[in-house]
């Protein structure tokens, strides 16, 4: 047996020790895309003071640890700060606790904003030289710094090959290659950020060239005084560059708070300029530009423009591309649907169907015989769930996971699921739910936590499993036509989307971002596949089996003791008055709690005919199908819900599904009857 071990730090960075990680960079480098790749479904949005713009923040799980991720407004340079960039720099340096030099300003921070513990500069690999100038300026802030070398795929296509190790060595900061819109390198980037925080490493200050450094020595000595340090509370290399290069905020504040020092500072700057070929500000800016160009040339190899090669990259372009990735995901959906409606149907015809046909030959009259037949029906129903619908689907999804494909599908659909309050991790359970809701909810329990688990479980009750889909296709396809079937499925998608938004607002607990890891492609290991398949299907044996058998016995005894009329009478306010259906359909509705297919079979039995028209009109058929589509999930699904989200929320799911089914069923009835009256 193969045992894997995971190294756990002695002190996990969570809770009060959770570091604050700020994304910083120029406009259109992919900074916001990187944030969204790890963001929660409902990030906090706040505005900086004055013209600083908005920032977004959320908690993100990174393995066993956690970070507070901040997406700051874009900033182009620290040279000649404008009002917007000045505000961002203030928050980078001081957070919401501004030093004495800023205490006099009329607009002060009102919201809590702790200064970041580590900075991640998102740089564009296709325009690296321009970004390196900002890197050299950020290295002076005295905070751990990382570079997210984004868009490396585009750089390769343009013939630019960047040596990340050499770049890291020369800057003294970790450099992680990323393709943010594909999720590549994102997990490694944030893991590296945690490592930097834990080790307390600071970047190597990228100071000016030696000939400029010598000229700045008198100015540096002036700024070393305790009153300057206390007034500004910034790293001395950064303050030196600001006062030497710029005539804006920092120089003005020094003149305001320490006026005796201003003449000496201006004199030191003038003395430095006399020994330089141009103005000090221009010389510093040109020197930084030159050093960035030299560094870029030393770490970059120029080759022929190439398209990504290898089957792995071709598959990534299919599954992870921002525009085409959805096509790859749709291909996976089509594969799952094929399994649901073709393979599963074939397996069902050779497993549960023959067993049910044999069981029909046993028609006991005694109570004991009825109970025995009910137990047999429950076990046959179990076989009908597990063999054709559960095992093939779960096995297929596990194979796709082991190959690395499902992780890519989850990343692509993550943004769409965010709109209904879920992460991309819910993609696989929703696919499994098309076959059977039971293993889908079991997958949610193992893959999602917190509010997302609760919302995903409640929504899965509305995903049309194979049994519901079979009823819609069988009855709707025959009497309502293709348009009617399509309308019911579209209504289901709309309801799931709207309920997702409502439930996300109802359960307001803060959601935590989830980094969708993109593992390399690999051939599945069959032992691991079988183990995972069993882990995701064992609930059917331990939980569902007894409840399925017990439910079958209860319903059989009700029928045996001629309680049908009493049941129909009790359910008449729903079936007859609200839905406009014949009262004798109460029992078929009740039997749908056990398995949805039973409802369809018992409708034929209750009406005494296999042709529903003219006994039921088209409005009644459409109303019945809509109600049954959203009606309470079967007892198997309810049982797994109890384990996953508890009794209280499981019953809430029952109430929600019944309420939605009644509301939509009644609405469809009213609309169709009104249309029938208005149309000739």
SULKAZI-V910390 format. One record per residue. N is the residue number from 1. RES is the residue in one small letter. OMEGA is omega in radians with two decimals (NA if undefined). NEAR is the number of other C-alpha atoms within 10 Angstrom. Layout:
# SULKAZI-V910390
N	RES	OMEGA	NEAR
N	RES	OMEGA	NEAR
This chain:
# SULKAZI-V910390
1	x	-3.11	4
2	x	-3.12	4
3	x	3.10	4
4	x	-3.14	5
5	x	3.14	5
6	x	3.11	5
7	x	-3.13	5
8	x	3.11	10
9	x	3.14	10
10	x	3.13	6
11	x	-3.14	9
12	x	3.10	13
13	x	3.12	18
14	x	3.07	15
15	x	-3.11	10
16	x	3.14	6
17	x	-3.11	12
18	x	-3.12	17
19	x	3.09	21
20	x	-3.07	22
21	x	-3.11	24
22	x	3.02	24
23	x	-3.09	23
24	x	3.12	26
25	x	3.11	28
26	x	3.07	19
27	x	3.06	15
28	x	2.99	12
29	x	-3.09	24
30	x	-3.10	22
31	x	-3.14	25
32	x	3.08	23
33	x	3.09	17
34	x	3.10	22
35	x	-3.11	24
36	x	3.12	22
37	x	-3.12	24
38	x	-2.97	28
39	x	2.99	28
40	x	-3.12	26
41	x	-3.12	24
42	x	3.13	20
43	x	3.10	20
44	x	3.13	13
45	x	-3.11	12
46	x	-3.14	13
47	x	3.01	14
48	x	-3.10	21
49	x	3.09	18
50	x	-3.06	12
51	x	-3.08	14
52	x	-3.12	20
53	x	-3.12	16
54	x	2.98	14
55	x	3.10	18
56	x	-3.10	19
57	x	3.06	22
58	x	3.03	22
59	x	-3.13	22
60	x	3.03	20
61	x	3.06	18
62	x	-3.01	19
63	x	3.11	12
64	x	-3.09	10
65	x	-3.02	19
66	x	3.07	22
67	x	2.96	23
68	x	-3.02	19
69	x	-3.11	24
70	x	3.06	25
71	x	-3.09	24
72	x	3.07	23
73	x	-3.11	23
74	x	3.09	22
75	x	-3.04	18
76	x	-3.06	15
77	x	3.01	19
78	x	3.09	20
79	x	-3.12	18
80	x	-3.07	16
81	x	2.98	20
82	x	-3.06	14
83	x	-3.13	13
84	x	-3.10	17
85	x	3.14	20
86	x	3.13	19
87	x	3.13	18
88	x	3.13	23
89	x	3.11	17
90	x	-3.14	17
91	x	3.08	21
92	x	-3.08	23
93	x	-2.92	21
94	x	-3.02	17
95	x	3.12	17
96	x	-3.12	19
97	x	-3.05	17
98	x	-3.07	17
99	x	-3.11	16
100	x	-3.11	14
101	x	-3.14	19
102	x	-3.07	18
103	x	-3.08	11
104	x	-3.06	9
105	x	-3.04	9
106	x	-3.12	7
107	x	-3.12	10
108	x	3.10	15
109	x	3.10	16
110	x	3.13	9
111	x	3.12	12
112	x	3.11	9
113	x	3.10	16
114	x	3.14	14
115	x	-3.10	17
116	x	3.07	21
117	x	-3.13	20
118	x	-3.14	24
119	x	3.00	23
120	x	3.08	23
121	x	3.10	25
122	x	-3.10	28
123	x	-3.13	29
124	x	-3.10	26
125	x	3.13	25
126	x	3.12	23
127	x	-2.98	14
128	x	-3.05	19
129	x	-3.13	21
130	x	-3.13	19
131	x	-3.11	21
132	x	3.08	23
133	x	3.08	23
134	x	3.10	23
135	x	3.14	24
136	x	3.10	23
137	x	-3.14	20
138	x	-3.14	24
139	x	-3.12	24
140	x	-3.05	22
141	x	3.09	22
142	x	3.11	19
143	x	3.03	21
144	x	-3.03	24
145	x	3.03	29
146	x	3.05	28
147	x	2.97	27
148	x	-3.11	29
149	x	-3.00	25
150	x	3.10	28
151	x	3.10	23
152	x	3.11	19
153	x	3.11	18
154	x	3.13	18
155	x	3.12	19
156	x	3.14	20
157	x	3.10	16
158	x	3.11	16
159	x	3.11	17
160	x	-3.14	21
161	x	-3.02	19
162	x	3.11	23
163	x	-3.06	15
164	x	-3.14	17
165	x	3.12	13
166	x	3.12	15
167	x	3.12	19
168	x	-3.13	17
169	x	-3.07	12
170	x	3.14	14
171	x	-3.08	21
172	x	3.12	18
173	x	3.05	21
174	x	3.09	22
175	x	-3.10	23
176	x	3.09	20
177	x	-3.13	22
178	x	2.89	27
179	x	-2.92	21
180	x	-3.08	25
181	x	3.04	20
182	x	-3.14	24
183	x	-3.08	23
184	x	3.11	23
185	x	-3.07	19
186	x	-3.14	26
187	x	3.14	20
188	x	-3.12	14
189	x	-3.08	21
190	x	3.02	25
191	x	3.09	13
192	x	3.11	16
193	x	3.10	23
194	x	3.12	22
195	x	3.12	13
196	x	3.13	21
197	x	-3.10	20
198	x	-3.10	14
199	x	3.12	9
200	x	-3.11	12
201	x	3.07	16
202	x	-3.14	19
203	x	3.05	21
204	x	-3.11	17
205	x	-3.14	18
206	x	-3.07	19
207	x	-3.12	19
208	x	3.12	18
209	x	-3.05	13
210	x	-3.09	9
211	x	3.07	10
212	x	3.12	18
213	x	-3.13	13
214	x	-3.12	11
215	x	-3.10	19
216	x	-3.08	21
217	x	3.12	13
218	x	3.13	17
219	x	3.12	20
220	x	3.13	20
221	x	3.11	10
222	x	-3.06	15
223	x	-3.13	18
224	x	-3.12	12
225	x	-3.09	10
226	x	-3.10	8
227	x	3.08	12
228	x	3.14	19
229	x	-3.11	14
230	x	-3.08	12
231	x	-3.03	16
232	x	-3.14	20
233	x	3.08	16
234	x	3.08	18
235	x	-3.07	14
236	x	3.10	18
237	x	3.13	18
238	x	-3.13	19
239	x	3.11	21
240	x	-3.14	21
241	x	-3.13	20
242	x	-3.10	21
243	x	3.11	22
244	x	-2.97	22
245	x	-2.96	21
246	x	3.06	18
247	x	-3.04	13
248	x	-2.89	16
249	x	-3.00	16
250	x	3.11	19
251	x	3.13	18
252	x	-3.13	16
253	x	3.09	16
254	x	3.11	19
255	x	-3.12	14
256	x	-3.02	12
257	x	-3.14	16
258	x	-3.05	14
259	x	3.13	12
260	x	-3.09	11
261	x	-3.02	14
262	x	3.14	17
263	x	3.13	11
264	x	3.14	14
265	x	3.14	21
266	x	3.11	15
267	x	3.12	13
268	x	3.09	19
269	x	-3.13	21
270	x	3.12	14
271	x	3.12	16
272	x	-3.11	21
273	x	-3.12	18
274	x	-3.09	12
275	x	3.14	13
276	x	-3.08	13
277	x	-3.13	9
278	x	-3.13	12
279	x	-3.06	15
280	x	-3.14	23
281	x	3.13	20
282	x	-3.13	13
283	x	3.12	17
284	x	-3.13	20
285	x	3.12	15
286	x	3.13	13
287	x	3.13	17
288	x	3.10	21
289	x	3.14	18
290	x	-3.14	15
291	x	3.09	19
292	x	3.12	21
293	x	3.12	16
294	x	3.13	12
295	x	3.12	18
296	x	-3.13	19
297	x	-3.10	13
298	x	-3.08	14
299	x	-3.06	16
300	x	3.03	17
301	x	-3.12	12
302	x	3.12	12
303	x	3.10	12
304	x	3.08	11
305	x	-3.08	13
306	x	2.98	13
307	x	3.13	14
308	x	-3.12	15
309	x	3.12	8
310	x	-3.09	8
311	x	3.13	10
312	x	-3.13	13
313	x	3.08	14
314	x	3.10	13
315	x	3.10	16
316	x	3.09	19
317	x	3.10	17
318	x	-3.00	18
319	x	-3.00	28
320	x	-3.11	30
321	x	-3.09	18
322	x	-3.13	12
323	x	-3.02	11
324	x	-3.10	13
325	x	3.14	22
326	x	3.11	17
327	x	3.09	16
328	x	3.11	21
329	x	3.11	23
330	x	3.08	13
331	x	3.08	14
332	x	3.09	19
333	x	-3.14	17
334	x	3.11	12
335	x	3.13	12
336	x	3.12	21
337	x	3.07	19
338	x	3.10	13
339	x	-3.09	20
340	x	-2.94	27
341	x	3.13	16
342	x	-3.10	13
343	x	-3.11	17
344	x	3.10	24
345	x	3.11	18
346	x	3.12	13
347	x	3.14	16
348	x	-3.14	19
349	x	-3.10	14
350	x	3.14	13
351	x	-3.05	16
352	x	-3.09	21
353	x	3.09	17
354	x	3.12	13
355	x	3.12	18
356	x	3.12	15
357	x	3.08	10
358	x	-3.11	10
359	x	-3.14	14
360	x	3.14	11
361	x	3.14	8
362	x	3.14	11
363	x	-3.06	10
364	x	3.11	12
365	x	-3.11	9
366	x	3.13	10
367	x	3.13	13
368	x	3.12	11
369	x	3.11	13
370	x	3.11	19
371	x	3.12	21
372	x	3.11	15
373	x	3.12	20
374	x	3.09	22
375	x	3.12	20
376	x	3.12	18
377	x	3.12	21
378	x	3.12	23
379	x	3.08	19
380	x	3.07	20
381	x	3.09	21
382	x	3.09	21
383	x	-3.13	19
384	x	3.09	21
385	x	-2.96	23
386	x	-2.96	21
387	x	-3.07	17
388	x	-2.95	25
389	x	-3.06	29
390	x	-3.04	26
391	x	-3.13	20
392	x	-3.11	21
393	x	-3.14	28
394	x	3.12	26
395	x	3.12	18
396	x	-3.13	17
397	x	3.11	22
398	x	3.09	23
399	x	3.12	22
400	x	3.08	20
401	x	-3.11	20
402	x	3.11	22
403	x	-3.12	17
404	x	-3.07	19
405	x	-3.08	25
406	x	3.09	23
407	x	3.14	23
408	x	3.06	29
409	x	3.14	29
410	x	-3.14	23
411	x	-3.09	27
412	x	-3.08	29
413	x	-3.09	19
414	x	-3.09	23
415	x	3.10	18
416	x	3.12	14
417	x	3.07	19
418	x	-3.10	18
419	x	3.07	16
420	x	3.02	21
421	x	-3.12	24
422	x	3.06	26
423	x	3.11	30
424	x	3.11	23
425	x	3.12	25
426	x	-3.09	24
427	x	-3.11	25
428	x	3.07	23
429	x	3.13	25
430	x	3.07	23
431	x	3.11	23
432	x	-3.14	29
433	x	3.06	25
434	x	3.07	25
435	x	-3.14	31
436	x	-3.12	30
437	x	-3.06	31
438	x	3.12	31
439	x	3.12	28
440	x	3.13	31
441	x	3.07	31
442	x	3.10	23
443	x	3.11	25
444	x	-3.13	24
445	x	-3.09	22
446	x	-3.01	12
447	x	-3.02	14
448	x	-3.13	19
449	x	3.04	13
450	x	-3.09	13
451	x	-3.12	19
452	x	3.12	25
453	x	-3.12	22
454	x	-3.11	23
455	x	-3.14	22
456	x	3.14	28
457	x	3.13	30
458	x	-3.13	25
459	x	-3.13	21
460	x	3.09	27
461	x	-3.12	27
462	x	3.09	25
463	x	-3.10	27
464	x	3.09	23
465	x	-3.10	24
466	x	-3.13	24
467	x	3.12	20
468	x	3.13	24
469	x	3.13	23
470	x	3.12	19
471	x	-3.14	20
472	x	-3.11	25
473	x	-3.09	18
474	x	-3.07	13
475	x	-3.12	18
476	x	-3.13	22
477	x	-3.10	16
478	x	-2.99	12
479	x	-3.09	18
480	x	3.14	18
481	x	-3.10	12
482	x	3.14	12
483	x	3.13	10
484	x	3.11	17
485	x	3.13	22
486	x	-3.13	16
487	x	3.14	12
488	x	3.13	18
489	x	3.09	17
490	x	3.08	12
491	x	3.11	14
492	x	3.13	18
493	x	-3.14	15
494	x	-3.13	12
495	x	3.13	18
496	x	-3.14	19
497	x	-3.12	17
498	x	3.12	14
499	x	3.11	20
500	x	3.11	22
501	x	-3.11	17
502	x	-3.11	14
503	x	3.12	19
504	x	3.08	23
505	x	3.12	13
506	x	3.11	10
507	x	-2.94	13
508	x	3.10	10
509	x	-3.09	11
510	x	3.12	15
511	x	-3.10	23
512	x	3.11	24
513	x	-3.12	26
514	x	3.12	23
515	x	3.11	24
516	x	-3.13	23
517	x	3.13	19
518	x	-3.10	22
519	x	3.07	16
520	x	3.07	12
521	x	-3.11	15
522	x	3.03	12
523	x	-3.11	10
524	x	3.02	15
525	x	-2.96	11
526	x	3.11	11
527	x	3.12	10
528	x	3.13	14
529	x	-3.12	20
530	x	3.13	13
531	x	3.14	11
532	x	3.13	16
533	x	3.13	22
534	x	-3.13	14
535	x	-3.08	14
536	x	3.14	23
537	x	-3.07	20
538	x	3.12	13
539	x	-3.12	18
540	x	-3.14	23
541	x	-3.01	11
542	x	-3.03	11
543	x	-2.96	15
544	x	-3.04	20
545	x	-3.12	19
546	x	-3.14	18
547	x	3.12	18
548	x	3.13	25
549	x	-3.13	21
550	x	3.11	18
551	x	3.11	20
552	x	3.13	24
553	x	-3.11	21
554	x	-3.12	13
555	x	3.12	19
556	x	3.12	21
557	x	3.08	16
558	x	3.12	14
559	x	-3.09	15
560	x	-3.10	15
561	x	3.03	9
562	x	3.09	11
563	x	-3.08	14
564	x	-3.08	18
565	x	3.12	14
566	x	3.13	13
567	x	3.13	18
568	x	3.14	22
569	x	-3.12	17
570	x	-3.10	13
571	x	-3.10	19
572	x	3.10	20
573	x	3.13	14
574	x	-3.03	17
575	x	-3.01	22
576	x	-3.02	17
577	x	-3.04	13
578	x	-3.06	16
579	x	3.12	25
580	x	3.14	19
581	x	3.03	21
582	x	-3.09	17
583	x	-3.09	20
584	x	3.08	20
585	x	3.12	24
586	x	-3.14	26
587	x	3.06	24
588	x	3.09	22
589	x	3.14	24
590	x	-3.13	18
591	x	3.07	21
592	x	3.07	21
593	x	-3.12	23
594	x	3.04	24
595	x	-3.04	23
596	x	-3.13	26
597	x	-3.14	18
598	x	3.12	17
599	x	-3.12	23
600	x	-3.14	22
601	x	-3.08	14
602	x	3.01	17
603	x	3.11	19
604	x	3.14	15
605	x	-3.10	13
606	x	-3.13	14
607	x	3.12	15
608	x	-3.14	11
609	x	3.06	11
610	x	3.09	10
611	x	-3.04	11
612	x	3.10	16
613	x	0.27	11
614	x	3.14	7
615	x	3.02	12
616	x	3.06	15
617	x	-3.05	12
618	x	3.10	17
619	x	3.13	19
620	x	3.11	20
621	x	3.13	19
622	x	3.12	24
623	x	-3.14	24
624	x	-3.14	23
625	x	3.12	21
626	x	3.13	24
627	x	-3.10	24
628	x	3.13	23
629	x	-3.08	26
630	x	-3.09	25
631	x	-3.10	25
632	x	3.12	26
633	x	-3.09	28
634	x	-3.07	19
635	x	3.12	19
636	x	3.12	25
637	x	3.13	25
638	x	-3.13	24
639	x	3.14	23
640	x	3.07	25
641	x	-3.14	26
642	x	3.13	15
643	x	-3.02	15
644	x	-3.03	20
645	x	3.08	20
646	x	-3.08	13
647	x	-3.04	14
648	x	-3.11	10
649	x	3.08	16
650	x	3.08	22
651	x	3.04	15
652	x	3.09	12
653	x	3.11	24
654	x	-3.14	18
655	x	-3.14	14
656	x	-3.10	20
657	x	3.10	22
658	x	3.14	18
659	x	3.13	15
660	x	-3.14	19
661	x	3.13	23
662	x	-3.12	22
663	x	-3.10	15
664	x	3.11	19
665	x	3.11	25
666	x	-3.14	20
667	x	3.12	16
668	x	3.13	20
669	x	-3.11	22
670	x	-3.10	17
671	x	-3.11	12
672	x	3.10	16
673	x	3.09	15
674	x	3.12	11
675	x	3.14	11
676	x	3.13	11
677	x	-3.09	9
678	x	-3.12	8
679	x	-3.14	7
680	x	NA	5
